[in-house]
């Protein structure tokens, strides 16, 4: 027997999934606008290999675009530089004293 709580949870999960899909679609649309063909190919390859990093990159690019920081189409070489920057942000060291 399905309870009211189960139905509420299902509805909530469906709404969250739909919202997630809308956000991903908006980010993908922005990526298509600001990346040249080779950069899009690199991003698609990255999605296969490291989907989390690809999503992080897309979100970062979308934020830059929304803030007006991106004026021109991003080339593959520029995308590589951005990827290196994102990679460096993840690095950290532990120093023992």
N, C-alpha and C positions, 0 to 999 in steps of 0.2 A: 504494500500500500504506500502510495506516495503522499508524503505529508506536505503541509503548507510551507514548512521550512525548506524542504527539498526543492519545491517549486521556486521559492524565492532565491535559493542558491543557484539553481539552474539559470534563472533569468539574469541574475547578477553576473554569472560567468559568461553568458551570451553577450551581455552588454559590454563587459570588459574586453572580450575577444573582438567584438565589432569595433570598439574604440581603438584597440591596438592595431587592427587592420587599417583603420582610417589614418592613423598616425603614420604607419609604415607606407601607405600609399602617398601621403603628402610628402614624406621625406624622399621617396623614390622619384616623385615628380620634380622636386627641386633638384635632385641629383641629375636627372635627365636634362634639365635646363642649363646647369652650370658646368657639366663635364663634357669634354670633347669625346670623340668615338673611342680613342685609345684609352683614355682615362676611365670611361665606362666599362671597357673590356677588363681593365685591371681590377676595377671594383667588383665586377661579376666573378672574376677568378678568386678574388679575396673572399667573397661570400661563400664559395665552395670550401675553401681551405680553413678560413677563420671567420665564421659568421659573426661572432661577437665583436671582433675588431672592425669588420665591415660595417656593422650597425653603428658602432661608436664613431667611425669616420663619417658616415652619412649624417648622423645627428650633429656632429661638429660642423660639417659643411653647411647644413641647414641653418644652424645658429648663425654662422658667419653671413650667410645669404640674407637671413631675416634682419640682421643688424646692419646690412648695407656695406659690409666689408668686402664682398666679392663684386668686382666691377666688370671683369672679363671672364670668358670661358676658361676653365681650369684645364691645363694640358696634362698629359701623362707625367711629364717631368715634374711639374708643380705638385701633382698628387703624390709622387714618390717622396718629395720633400715634406709634405704634410704628414704622410705616414710615418716618416722617420721622427718627426716632432712628436706625434702621438705615442710612438714607441718609447721615446725618451721620457715622456711624462710618467710611464709606468715603472721605469727603473727606480730602484731605491737601494740604499745600502744601510746596513746595520753596523754601527760602530760601537765597539765595546770599550769601556773605559776602565 
